[in-house]
Amino acid sequence: MSSLDDLKTRAHELRERLEGQLASASDPGALQAVRDRFLGRKAGEITALFKDLGKLAAEARKEAGEALNQLKEFGEARIGDAEASLARRLRESRLSSERIDVTLPGRARPAGGKHPLTLVREEVEDVFIGMGFDIFDGPEVDDDFHCFEALNMPADHPARDMQDTFYLEGLPPRLLRTHTSTGQIRSMLANEDPPGVRVLCPGRVFRRDDDITHSPMFHQFEGLVVNEGITLGDLMGTLEAFIHALFGKEYPVRFRPSYFPYTEPSVEVDMGCSTCKGRRTGCRVCKQTGWVEILGSGMVHPAVFESVNARLGKVVYDPRKVSGFAFGTGIERVAMIKYGISDIRLFYESDVRFLEQFS
């Protein structure tokens, strides 16, 4: 550039090119490219003109500098306006695409429901709470005394072989409870108004079983009533009332002699088959008997009272003065009978097609 006229010509050309490129820039990246091309600190074309001012005659530099400053201010203003306009258009477009019509009806979210085992547990609890029972929640990790010894099952007792137990490493020995009977022992130990006890102990238990009717983890509820004058008749009346409340009075109930180390006498409780309604010919579910087993129960063995007294260090539950009954079963068993389910594993597979039937 050798003269003021050449500078003005170049400035005019840059102005026109700037206007043309701004008109075609349709996104923030393109606008930034225009800014860098014309006003960049190192390679901007307008910036480059300022470097040529020194080549002009002294009398022309002032006028040339004013012209270049005007060009720079023009470029900054036009690019700024274009950026603001583009940002406004993009914001309006986004608001338009994301606009919510508040007059439209709302979209209902799918609602979940309680698991069938939760439904059965709550129904069982409601029945026994109505009979005056308290709910007792014991620990799932317990010790040998509460799980076996206090229940008249010493280390060499064959009944332990029926409950393949998960033992934990470390001292003192700990285990995952095999039944919620541990809650019965703990409730007697914690009772502040002996000897009266009336508790229901629901919760998870653990055994090394796994087939269509057994699971390594399952749920039980067990009940205990202790006081003076408790009889086998009280046990039978309580369980018959429970079964009729849960399934209906049309189902008969019967009691059969059995054996459990912590009750004496012991009885199994059967109810009329819910599938064939107790017909004489029976069905596949009840094995043509018309009956299905639902509970185990019995009168509390005196040895259980003696174990609790020994742990307390005093005679609180004198077997000569007090008596009691206990009962228990799997919540899964009750649910399978109630809902006609043949495979216990269905409860744990999280298959929505199965679970939504109970919502």
C-alpha positions in Angstrom: 0.0 0.0 0.0 1.7 3.2 -1.2 -0.9 5.9 -0.8 -4.0 7.0 1.2 -6.2 6.2 -1.8 -5.0 2.6 -1.9 -5.8 2.2 1.8 -9.3 3.6 1.3 -9.9 1.3 -1.6 -8.8 -1.7 0.5 -11.0 -0.6 3.4 -14.0 -0.3 1.2 -13.5 -3.8 -0.3 -13.1 -5.2 3.3 -16.4 -3.5 4.3 -18.3 -5.1 1.4 -16.8 -8.5 2.0 -17.6 -8.3 5.7 -21.2 -7.5 4.9 -21.5 -10.4 2.4 -20.0 -13.0 4.7 -22.1 -11.8 7.6 -25.2 -12.3 5.5 -24.3 -15.9 4.8 -23.3 -16.8 8.4 -26.1 -18.9 9.8 -24.7 -20.4 13.0 -22.4 -19.3 15.9 -19.4 -21.1 14.4 -19.7 -19.3 11.1 -19.9 -15.9 12.9 -16.8 -16.7 14.9 -15.0 -17.5 11.7 -15.9 -14.1 10.2 -14.7 -12.4 13.4 -11.4 -14.2 13.3 -11.0 -13.5 9.5 -11.5 -9.8 9.8 -10.7 -8.8 13.4 -8.4 -11.6 14.6 -5.4 -10.2 16.5 -2.8 -12.0 14.4 -4.3 -12.8 11.1 -7.3 -10.5 10.8 -7.5 -8.6 7.5 -8.5 -5.3 9.1 -5.8 -5.8 11.7 -3.3 -6.2 8.9 -4.1 -2.8 7.5 -3.0 -1.1 10.7 0.4 -2.6 10.3 0.8 -0.8 6.9 0.2 2.7 8.4 4.0 3.1 8.8 4.5 2.9 5.0 2.4 6.1 4.4 3.7 9.6 4.3 3.5 11.4 7.6 0.8 13.8 6.5 -1.5 10.9 5.4 -1.2 8.8 8.5 -3.7 10.7 10.6 -6.4 10.5 8.1 -5.6 6.8 7.3 -5.7 5.9 11.0 -9.1 7.5 11.4 -10.4 5.6 8.4 -9.1 2.3 9.7 -10.5 2.9 13.2 -13.9 3.7 11.7 -13.6 0.4 9.7 -12.7 -1.6 12.8 -15.6 -0.1 14.8 -17.9 -0.8 12.0 -16.8 -4.4 11.8 -17.1 -4.9 15.6 -20.6 -3.4 15.6 -21.8 -5.4 12.6 -20.5 -8.7 13.9 -21.9 -7.9 17.4 -25.3 -7.1 15.9 -25.2 -10.3 13.8 -24.3 -12.4 16.9 -27.1 -10.9 19.0 -29.6 -11.4 16.1 -28.6 -15.0 15.6 -28.8 -15.7 19.4 -32.2 -14.2 19.5 -33.4 -16.4 16.5 -32.0 -19.5 18.1 -33.6 -18.8 21.4 -37.0 -18.2 19.8 -36.6 -21.4 17.8 -35.8 -23.4 20.9 -38.7 -21.8 22.9 -41.0 -22.6 20.0 -39.9 -26.2 19.7 -40.0 -26.8 23.5 -43.2 -24.9 24.1 -45.6 -26.7 26.5 -49.3 -26.3 26.0 -50.5 -26.1 29.6 -54.1 -26.6 28.5 -53.4 -30.2 27.4 -54.3 -33.0 29.8 -51.4 -34.3 31.8 -49.6 -37.5 31.0 -50.2 -40.1 33.7 -47.1 -41.9 34.8 -47.4 -45.6 35.2 -47.9 -46.4 38.9 -46.2 -49.3 40.6 -47.7 -51.6 43.1 -46.8 -53.6 46.1 -45.1 -57.0 45.7 -47.4 -59.9 46.3 -45.3 -61.0 49.3 -45.6 -57.6 50.8 -49.4 -57.7 50.2 -49.7 -61.1 52.0 -47.3 -60.0 54.8 -49.4 -56.9 55.5 -52.6 -58.8 55.4 -51.3 -61.4 57.8 -50.0 -58.6 60.2 -53.4 -56.9 60.0 -55.2 -60.1 61.0 -53.0 -60.7 64.1 -52.8 -57.1 65.1 -56.6 -57.3 65.2 -56.2 -60.2 67.7 -54.0 -58.1 69.9 -50.6 -59.2 68.7 -47.5 -57.0 68.6 -45.1 -57.1 65.6 -41.6 -58.0 66.7 -38.8 -57.5 64.2 -35.6 -59.4 65.1 -32.1 -59.3 63.5 -31.4 -61.4 60.4 -27.9 -62.1 61.5 -28.1 -63.9 64.8 -26.3 -66.5 67.0 -26.5 -70.2 67.7 -28.3 -69.7 71.1 -31.3 -67.7 69.8 -31.6 -69.7 66.6 -31.1 -73.3 67.9 -30.1 -73.8 71.6 -32.9 -71.8 73.2 -35.4 -73.7 70.9 -34.4 -77.1 72.4 -32.0 -77.9 69.5 -28.5 -78.5 70.9 -25.5 -79.1 68.6 -26.2 -82.8 68.0 -29.9 -82.5 67.5 -31.1 -84.1 64.2 -33.5 -81.2 63.6 -30.6 -79.1 62.7 -30.0 -81.2 59.6 -33.4 -80.1 58.3 -32.2 -76.5 58.3 -29.0 -76.3 56.2 -27.6 -73.1 57.7 -25.4 -70.2 56.3 -22.7 -69.7 58.9 -20.5 -66.6 58.9 -16.8 -66.5 59.6 -15.4 -65.0 62.8 -15.9 -65.2 66.5 -18.2 -65.4 68.2 -20.0 -67.7 65.6 -22.8 -65.9 63.8 -25.3 -67.2 61.2 -28.1 -66.1 59.0 -31.3 -67.0 60.9 -33.0 -70.1 59.5 -36.4 -69.1 61.0 -38.0 -66.1 62.7 -38.3 -68.2 65.9 -35.3 -66.2 67.0 -37.7 -63.3 67.4 -39.8 -65.4 69.8 -36.8 -66.0 72.0 -35.8 -62.3 71.9 -39.3 -61.1 72.6 -39.4 -63.2 75.8 -36.0 -62.0 76.9 -37.1 -58.4 76.2 -40.5 -58.6 77.7 -40.9 -55.9 80.3 -44.1 -57.3 81.8 -43.5 -61.0 82.2 -44.9 -63.5 81.7 -47.4 -62.2 79.2 -46.2 -62.3 75.6 -48.3 -62.1 72.4 -46.1 -61.3 69.3 -45.9 -62.0 65.6 -42.4 -62.2 64.1 -42.3 -61.7 60.3 -39.2 -61.3 58.2 -36.6 -62.8 55.9 -34.9 -66.1 56.7 -32.1 -68.1 54.9 -31.5 -71.8 54.1 -29.5 -73.6 51.5 -32.5 -74.8 49.5 -33.3 -74.0 45.9 -36.1 -75.6 43.9 -39.6 -74.8 42.7 -41.0 -74.8 46.3 -37.8 -73.6 48.2 -35.6 -70.5 48.0 -32.2 -69.7 49.7 -33.9 -66.6 51.0 -37.6 -66.6 51.8 -40.0 -65.0 54.3 -41.7 -66.4 57.4 -44.1 -65.2 60.0 -44.1 -66.9 63.4 -46.3 -66.2 66.4 -45.9 -66.7 70.1 -48.4 -66.4 72.9 -47.3 -67.0 76.6 -49.3 -66.5 79.7 -51.0 -68.4 82.5 -53.7 -70.8 81.4 -52.9 -71.0 77.7 -54.2 -74.2 76.2 -54.1 -76.2 73.0 -57.7 -75.0 72.4 -56.5 -71.4 72.4 -54.0 -72.4 69.7 -56.6 -74.1 67.6 -59.1 -71.3 67.9 -56.5 -68.6 67.0 -55.3 -70.4 63.9 -58.7 -71.3 62.7 -59.8 -67.7 63.0 -56.6 -66.6 61.2 -57.2 -69.0 58.2 -60.8 -68.0 57.9 -59.9 -64.3 58.0 -57.3 -64.7 55.3 -59.0 -67.2 53.0 -62.7 -67.3 53.9 -64.9 -69.3 56.2 -65.8 -71.7 53.5 -62.4 -73.5 53.9 -62.3 -76.2 56.6 -59.4 -76.5 59.0 -57.9 -79.6 60.5 -55.1 -80.4 62.9 -52.7 -83.3 62.7 -50.1 -84.6 65.2 -46.6 -83.7 64.3 -43.1 -83.1 65.8 -41.1 -80.0 66.4 -38.3 -79.8 69.0 -39.5 -76.6 70.5 -43.2 -77.5 70.9 -44.9 -80.4 72.8 -47.5 -81.4 71.7 -46.9 -80.3 68.1 -49.6 -80.1 65.3 -49.6 -79.5 61.6 -52.5 -77.3 60.4 -54.2 -78.1 57.1 -56.9 -76.2 55.2 -59.3 -77.2 52.5 -57.6 -77.0 49.1 -58.2 -73.6 47.5 -57.9 -75.1 44.0 -60.5 -77.9 44.2 -62.4 -76.3 47.2 -61.8 -79.4 49.3 -63.6 -81.9 47.1 -63.4 -85.5 48.2 -61.7 -86.5 44.9 -59.1 -83.7 45.4 -56.8 -82.4 42.6 -53.2 -82.3 41.6 -52.4 -79.5 44.0 -53.6 -81.3 47.1 -52.6 -84.7 45.7 -56.2 -85.9 45.6 -56.6 -85.4 49.4 -58.7 -82.2 49.5 -56.3 -80.7 52.0 -53.1 -78.5 51.8 -50.7 -78.0 54.7 -50.3 -74.3 55.7 -48.9 -74.1 59.2 -46.8 -75.8 61.8 -47.6 -75.2 65.5 -47.7 -76.5 69.0 -47.5 -75.8 72.7 -44.2 -74.3 73.8 -41.9 -76.9 75.1 -40.9 -76.4 78.8 -37.2 -76.7 77.8 -37.7 -73.4 75.9 -38.9 -71.6 79.0 -36.0 -73.1 80.9 -33.4 -71.8 78.4 -34.9 -68.3 78.5 -34.8 -68.4 82.3 -31.2 -69.5 82.3 -30.2 -66.6 80.0 -32.2 -64.1 82.2 -30.5 -65.5 85.3 -33.9 -65.9 87.1 -37.2 -67.7 86.8 -39.5 -65.5 84.9 -41.3 -68.2 82.8 -42.0 -71.0 85.3 -43.2 -74.0 83.2 -45.3 -75.0 86.2 -47.3 -71.8 86.1 -47.2 -70.5 82.5 -47.8 -72.1 79.1 -47.9 -70.9 75.6 -48.3 -71.8 71.9 -46.2 -71.0 68.9 -46.9 -71.3 65.2 -45.3 -70.4 61.9 -45.1 -70.8 58.2 -43.6 -69.3 55.0 -45.2 -66.1 53.6 -44.4 -67.6 50.2 -46.4 -70.7 51.1 -49.4 -68.6 52.0 -49.1 -66.5 48.9 -48.8 -69.6 46.6 -52.0 -71.0 48.1 -53.8 -67.7 48.0 -52.9 -66.8 44.4 -52.5 -70.3 43.0 -48.8 -70.0 42.2 -46.9 -73.2 41.6 -43.3 -72.0 41.4 -41.7 -70.0 44.3 -39.1 -68.6 42.0 -41.6 -66.4 40.2 -41.6 -64.1 43.3 -37.9 -63.2 42.8 -37.5 -62.9 39.0 -38.8 -59.3 38.8 -40.9 -60.1 35.8 -43.3 -57.2 35.4 -45.8 -59.4 33.5 -46.1 -61.5 36.7 -46.0 -58.8 39.3 -48.5 -56.4 37.6 -51.3 -59.0 38.2 -51.2 -57.9 41.8 -51.2 -54.1 41.3 
